[in-house]
């Protein structure tokens, strides 16, 4: 089902043009309508259409106008609601809680086109107009807030989004399988309140007597009263993100209400992944946005290829484990090459494929063979703190794919811009992929994410020891030298992550001094919903070990840690000086080779931490003082002579 222009209907006139009396589903999204498989609403709507359902899209409705939700009439089976490709609060605000100046997912980059907590607002808007129509919420905002969670922007502990939104059911994760099961069940006449059996969903109930083999989480009231109860709850949730060994989770609320999370949907097979990406996407934004300048987000993805999903990297500040899971799912070479050929036929294609990857570009298979039968390990990670002995390291499949793409007609260059997991790369005894990556797939600089250099902080981040990164940088330098290239590394760094004190922040600044690098951008730790790091930030303990963790919450200290990473910026001088003083590192203020900043001249001209300069200043002051005294003495003598002359009558 699509119009002559290839897109799904966004107006009643377009619905009628298709000869449809009533849509089966209406998808309400906080993003502009972009029919590209990088957008969740495009995948879900296309999958439903491929199964024979009629779907329309309401993009960025005016949440202040109840009638904006009636644009396409009443759906036969239900409303689907998503905030968009990002959590609406992350989309709106910097970590400082200041509003962002642009929105890449809105026509023309305009802001304020969606509300804060968009999933909740849209769902309540629908419920006011349609009392009995099923509401199914999904997308990353709903997925990461599916159970009780800490909300950084309001600094509060919130209920499951399922309760606040008044929705009937929540589809978490990527949702391709669960949405079809929901649609087929509703289409068969099953009431939405009875949809308690679908993997990858969350529902609410007052009766759990029919459940078996479930785990009862601490109640919402218990977690509100004791943050440690939330830390315990999240650890249980984190250990049950796998479809093969995960259990049903039950979270009690007041008045006898339970929020029940079924086990995740099973990972997609290669064929199922291929089928998803073979759907008839238009691969661009709706033409109605052209007059507004289009949708900025398309620029980054239009000529990029998604080859995988899921990640066993286990970074504690990343929500991917909670959303996509740890099992890597991949597309076939044939599927990816076919999409690449379509890209090369685009009139705007200049010969460059911008990316071939996913959450982690160089993951092209599960971390070990047992995962697809027994699931991922519940109580250990694949890479950290040390690589698992069962970890299978192999880049041959990814390398083969990149070679095929390089050979396509009209392709000048194939870049890899998704994150490369450098510790996984260093475990590969065969250097062929690393060498070809350096030779063919970097545009002058490779972006990697060591995040920090202090092992105490890295352990809280779920990242490898700094020695691994040091070995990687040396090998990267050596390969560039052998190939005859002069390409750079651009390390992503994070300030004020739990575990980082001013001492660790200073150590990171010293490291940057020693390698002669100052990053243009620094990511201050952002406590987004449903990550281990966010739980540390809120509770003050590591939920894995339940041991206390230092947490930087003071905005001024956060500013100091961030400024230390960019200590060369003159605007940061005062913050850096204050941080060094508080850390007891005044030795780094001065003119020595190891100093981070120079002293700033105060009003009295006497400078600190530079004895030689201070002696010069003191000598100059002494000279000025003597000159002043001499001038005063001369003036006094002159006045005396004047008085004598007056007395004598001159």
N, C-alpha and C positions, 0 to 999 in steps of 0.2 A: 504494500500500500504506500503510494507516494504520488505526488503531483507531477505535472509535466516538467517542472524544474528539478524534480528528483527528491525534494525535501518532503517531510511529513507536514500535515496541515497545522497552521497556527491561527487560522481564523475560521469562522463558521462558513464563510463563502467557500473556502478551500475544502472544507468537509463536504459541503453540498456538491462541489465540482467533482468529487470522487464518488458521488452517488451513495454516500453513507448516511443513513437515517440517524444513527446514534453511535458515538464512539464507545469502544469497550473500556479503554483506559485514557485518562488525561494525565500527562506527566507535567508536573509543576516544578520548575527549576530556577535556582537563583542565578544561573549563568545565562548568557546569550545562547541561542540555539546554534550549536556548531556540530555539523554532521560528520564527525571524525572519530575514529575508534580510541582516541586519547581522551574523549569526553564520556563520562559514565552515562549521561542521558542518551547519547547516541547509541551506545551498545545495547542498553536495556530496551529502548524503543524498537530498534531494528530486530532484536531477537524476538520480541513479542509479535512484530509484524510477520516475521518468517514463520511463526506458528499460527498465522491466520487471524491475529487480533488486530482490530482497528485502533490506532493510537494517535492522539493529537498532543501538541506541546503548547503549554503556556509558559512563556519565558519572562522572568522578572516581573511578575504582576505587581501592581501598586497595592502594597499591603495596607495602605490607609483607606482603600476603597473596596468594600465588600463585593462590589459588582465585578471587580477585575477578575475574580475567580470563576465567573459564569460565562466567560468569553466563548467557550466551546460547548455550552450546555451541560447536561447531566450525564456522566459516563455510566454505561450499563453495569460495569463490574467494579470500578473504583478509581480513586485518585492515587497517583504515585508522586511522592514528594521528596525532593532533594535540595540541599543548599547549593549544590554545584560541585565542581571539582575540588574545592577547598572547604575546610571548615569556615563558616562565614566570619567568625571572629578573627581567625588568622588572616583571612582575606582582607579584613577591614583595618586591622591594627598592627603597628610595629610592637616589638616586645616592650617598648616604653609606654605602650597603650595610647600613643598618638595615632591619629587616623592617617592611613596611607593616602597619598596624593592621587593615585591612579588605581584602576581595577582592570587587569589584563583580560578578564573574562566578560567584560561589558563593552558594548559598542562604543568606539571612540575612546575607550579607557576611562569613561566617566565613573565617578564614585556615587555612593548613596543610592544605588539602583536596587539594592536588596537590603533587608533589615538585618540587624544583629540577631543571632540565633535564628537564622532564616527558616530552618526546618520546623521549629516550634511555631513561629509566627504564621507561616503559610498553612500549616495544618490546622491551627486554631481558626484561621480565616475561612478555611473550607468547612470546618465543623459548624461555624455560625450559620453558614448558608445551607449546608447539607447535613442534616442531623443523622441520617442512617446510612449514608454512602460509605463503604469501606475506605479507609485511608491506610496506605502502605508507605512507610518511610524507608529511605535507604540512602546510599552515598556515604562519603567518608565522615561527614558530621554526625549522622545517625549511628554509623558503625562504631565510632570511637566513643560515643556517649551512650552506648546501649545499656550499660549498667550505671549505678551511682558513681559519680566522678567529681574530681576537683576542677573547678572553673577558674582559671587564672585571672580573667578579666574582671570578674566580680569578686574575686578572692573568697569564693564560697564553695561549699560542698553541695552538689546538685543531685537530684533524683535522676533515675533513668529518663532519657529523653522520650521514651515511649509514654510515660505518664504525663509529662509536661506538655507534650504535643497533642494529647488526646487521640493519637493514632491507634489503629487496631492491631497492627503487626509491623515488625521491623525486620528488614532484610539486611543482614550485615555481611561484610566481606564484599567480594566482587559481584555476587548475586545472579550470575547468568542462569544457574540451575534452579535456585530457589524461586526466582520470579516466575518461571514457567510453571513450577509446581503450584505456586499460589494462584496464578491465572487459571490453570486447568481445574483446580479445586473449586474456585469461585464460579467458573463457567459450568461446572457440573451440578451446581446448586448447593454446595456445602457453605454454610454460614461462616463468615470471617471469624466469628468468636470460637469456632470449632477447629480452626487451623492451628493445631498444637503439635503437629507431627512432622513438620517440614524442617529439614536440616538447613542451617544457616539463617535461622529466624529467631526472633525474640517475641514473646507474647506475654500478656498479663492475665491473671486468673485469681480466683479466690478458692480454688479447689485443686490441690496437688495430690489428692489421694490416689490418682491413677498413675502417678509417676513412679519409676523405679530406677535404681542405679544412678541417683543424682547426688550432687553435693550441695549442702545447704551453706550458703555464704552468711557472714555476719549481717544482721539486719541493718537497714538504713539508720534507725535510731541509735544502734550500737556504734556505728561508724561516725555518726554525727557527734556522739559523746566522747569517742576515743579514736584519735587518728591512727593509732596502731592497729585498730581493727580493720581500717581501710587498707593498710599496708598488707595485712594478712589476706584480706579478700582479693586484692589485686594479684598477689602471688598465685593464688589458686586459679584465678582467671587466666593468667599468663601461661600457666602449666596446662591449660585446657583449650589451647588454640588449634589443636590438631584434630582432623576429622577421624583419624584411625584410633587414637587412644584418648581423645577428649571425652569428658562426661557432661551431662546436662547440669546446668548450674541454676540455683534458685536463690533469689534475693528477696527477703521479706520486707514489707512496708507496713505502716500503720493501717488499721481498719481491715486487717485480714487479707491484704492484697499481696500477691507475689508476682515478681517479674521473673520469667523463666527463659533461660537461654538454651536453645537446643545446640547440639554439636555443630561444628562448621560444615558447610557443604564440601563435598569431596573435590580435590583438585581436578582441573580439566585435563583430559588426555590431549595428546598432540593433535589428534583429529578434531576434537572439540575446540581447541584453540584456533585451529585453522578455519573452522566453520565460522567462528565469531568474527574473525578478521576478513573473511571473504564476503560478508554482507555488503549490500550496495550503498555504502557510504558515499556522500558527495565530497567528502574530504575537505570541506571548507565551511565558512559561516553562511547563514541564511542570506540570500541576496537583499533582503529588506534592510540589512545593516550597512549596505554599501555607502549610502548617503551620509552616514555618520562616521565614515572612515574605517569601517570594518571592525573586527574583533582582534585586538593586539595579540592574544595568546596563540593565534594560528601561526604566527611567524616562527615560533620555536619548534613547532611540531609538523608543519605541513610537509617538510621534506625529511622527516625522521621516521625510523622504523622501530616498532616495538617487537622485540624478539623473545622476551620472557616476562614473567611476573613471579612474585614471591621472593623471599630473601632469607637465607640462613646466616646472614652476617651478624645479627643479634646486637646491633647498636642500641644502647639503652634509651637514647633520646629520640629514637625513630619509632613511629607507630605502625610500620609495615607488618611487623609480626602480628600485631593485633588485628590488622585489616586484611592483608593478603595472605598471611601465614608464612611459615618457614619452608614449605615445600616449593621448590622451583618448578614452574610449569613453562613449557616452551612451545613455540611454533616450529613447523618443519621448514627446512631450507626452501622447499618449493613454494610454500605460502609466502615467505618473506621476499623471495626473489620476484615472484609474481607481483607483489605490491610495489616493489622497487621499480619494476618495468612500468607500472601505471604512473608512478611518480615522474619518471623520466619523460613521459608524454605530456606532462603539464606545461602549459605555455610559459610559465614563470620559472621553470626549472633551469638552473644555470650550470648544471653538471656536478653539483655537490650534494651528497647525502649527508645531512647534518649529524645524524646519530643512528646507531644500531645498538639497542640495549633495552634497559628497563630499570628496575630499582637498583640492580647491580649488573653492569654490562657483561662482566666476564663469568657470570653464573649461567651455565647452559644445561645443567642436570642437577638432580637432587644430590645432597652432600654425601649420601651413602646409599647402598642398594636396599637396605632394610626399610627405608622410609615409606615406600609405596605399599608395604605390607603391614609394618608395625607402627609406622608414624615416626615423628621426630622424638628425640629423647626429651622427657619431661623435665629433667633436673640437671641438664648440662647443655652448653652451647657447642656449636660445631667448630668455632674458630677461637673463642676466648674463654678463659684467660690463656689457654694453650690449645693448639689445634687437636681435635679428636683423632685418636689413632685410626679410626675407621673412615676418616675424611678422604674422599676420592678427589684428587686434583687432576684436572684434565682440560686443557684449552683447545684441543684438536678440533672439536666440533665447531666452536666459535670461530677459530681460525679459518676453517674450511668455508664457513658461511661468508666471512669477510672477503675471502679470495674470490668467491663467485660474484659478489656484488661489485668488486673492483673491475671485473672483466666485462661488465655489462656495457653495451654501446651507450655513448653519450654521458657516461659517468667519469668525471675527472678525478674525484676524490671521495673517499668514504671515511668520515670522521667518527671517532668514538668519543662522545661527550658525556654519556652517562657515567655514574661513578664506577671507577675501577677499584676493586677491593685489592689493594696492593699486598696485603699479607697473604691472601690466597695466591696471588701471582707469584710471590716469592717462594711458595711451597712447590711450585712446578719445577721439576728437575730438567725439563726440556725448555730451553730458552727461545725456541722458534717463535712462539706467539709474542713474547716480550719484544723480540727483535723486530718483527714485522709491525707491531704496534707503533714502535718508535719510528720506523722507516716510512710507514704508509698512512697512519691513521691519526696523526696529531697535527694540529694547525699551529705549530710553533710553541705551544705550551700544553702541558698535560695537567688537568685539575685532579687533585687527589685530596683525601680528607683524613689527615692524621689527627686533626682536632686539637691536640695538645702534645706536650713533650714530657710532662711529669707522669710517671707511671702510677702514682697514687690517684691522679685524676682520670687517667686512661682506664684504670680498672673500674671506676664508677661509670664511665661512658660505655663500657663493653667493647673497648678498642684494644688492639695489640700493644705490647710494650714499645717504647720509643726506639729501642734497638732495631726492631723490625723495619721501622720507617727509615732509620739511618742507613741500613743495609740496602733498602730499596732505592734511596736517593743516589747512593754510590753506584749501584748497578745501572740505574738510568743514565747517570753521567757517563759511565764507561761505554754503554751501548751507543749513545749519541756520538761519542768520540770515535768509536770504531766505524760508524756509518758515515761520519763526516758531517754531522748536523750539530747545530747549537740551539737546542730546544730547551725550554725552561719548565720547571715544576711550579705550579701554583697551589700551595697548600691551603685548604680551608681550615680555619681555626675558630675555636669557640671560647668565649669568655664566660666566667661566673657559673660554670656547670657545677652541680653539687659535688663537693669534695675539693673545690678550688678555693683556696684562701689567697690573700694578697701575696703570700710567699710563693705560691705556685704561679701566680700571675706574673710576678717579677722574674721568675725563672724562665717563663715563656718569652718575656721581653728580652732577656739576655740571650736566649737562643736565636731570636730574630736578629739581634745585633751581630752575633757571631757569623750568621750566614748572609748578612747584608741585605735583608729583605724586610720590607714593611708592607703588609697587605693593604690594598685599597679599601676592602670591605672586611668587616668583622661581624660574625654572628654571635650576638649575645644569647645565652641559653634562653630558649622560649618554652615555657611549660605548657605544652599542648596536651589535650586530653589523652589518657590511656597510654602513657609510656612509663617505663620504670623510673626514668629520670624525673618525671613530673611527680610521681609518688614520693620520691626522695625529697623533692622541693617542698611538697605540702606537709609530709609527715616528719621529716628530719631523720628518717631511717632508710636503709637499703632494704626493700621488701624481700630480696633474695636471702639476705643474711639476718635481717632484723637488727643490724648494728647501727649505731648513730652515725650520721654523715653531716659534715659541715655544710651549711646551706647559706649562700649569699642572697639575702632577700632585700637588703637595704639598697634603694635606687642609687644612692651616692656611691656606695662601694661597688655596685655593678658598673657604674660609669668609670670608676678608677680602674677596675680590671680591664675594661674595654680600652681605655686610654693607654694603658701600658703596652698593649699589642701594637698600637699606633703611636708610640712614644715620640717619633720624629715629627709628628704634626705639631706645629707651634701652638695650635689651638688647645692641645692637650697638656701643655707645659705645667700648668698649675695643678691639674689632677694627678699627673705623673709624679710631681714633686711631693704632693701630699701622700700619695700611695707609698712612695719610697721611704718617706719619713715614718709613716705608721708601721711599715714593715721592718724598720730598723736598718734600712739599706741606703743611708745618706752617702755611703761610699760611691754610689752610682750617680751622684750629683757633682759635677765638676768638669775639669778639662782633660782628664786622663783618657787613655785609649778605650778603656772599658766603661766609661761613664755613659749613661743613657741621655742625660740632659745637662746643659750648662746652667750655672746659677743665673738667676735674673737679678739685675741691678736694682736694689731698693732705693727709696727716696733719699736716704742719707749717704748714698754712694759707697757704703761699706758692703762688700760682697762676701758671701759665705763659701767655705770649702775650697778657697784658692788663696793660700797664704802669700804667694808671690804677688798676686794682684792686690791683695789686701794691704801689703807693705807699701806698694806704689800709691795706693789710695790714701793711706795714712800719712805718707811723706808729703803728698800734694796738699792734704788738709793742713799739715803743720806749716808749710810754706804760705798757704793762704792766710792762716791765722797770724803768722808773723807779719805779713804784709799789711793785714788789717790793723794790727797793733801799732805798726810804724806810721800808718796813715792817721790813726787817731792821735798819736803823739805829736805828729807834725801839725795837725789841725789845732791841737791844744796850744802849742807854742805860738802859732799865728794869732789865735784869739787873745792870748796874753799880751802880745805886742800891740794889737789893736786897742785893747783896754788902756795900755800905757799911753799910747798916742792920744786917746780921747782925754785922759787925765791931764796931759800936758797941753791940751788945747789945740792940738794940730787939726 
